[in-house]
Amino acid sequence: MAKKPRPRLKNYLSTGRLYDDEPRSPREEAAEDLVGMLCEEDKKTWKRLFEAADTEFMPLDYVERREDFRTMDRDRFSLFRLEAPGAPLFHVRSSVQIREPLAALIKLDEAGKVYVYRP
């Protein structure tokens, strides 16, 4: 009779997985890739945020994002731009800032959802 493997709790709180060999979902891998693109200062904050929040990845349409920014509720949503991998995140204050070059655009919903737009 084969022995059942013991769960490893070493990284359980940060990953949510009991076993290191469990396959990761495409969403988890995409979030991990995005965290890898952030500068060291932003990684600490956003890694925990991506793990806790429901994260949705979508394609980036500049015109649509500008219009969404103009009409969004600024008390509920915050928008951040990542110009290039390794660059710091900047808070978007005007729709004119939503332009190329852009590695990612992150929309944070205070209700616990994160939208990531990538070209």
Beta strands, then each sheet from edge to edge (+ up, - down):
strand 1: 54-59
strand 2: 77-82
strand 3: 90-91
strand 4: 104-109
strand 5: 113-118
sheet 1: 1+ 5+ 4- 2+ 3-
end
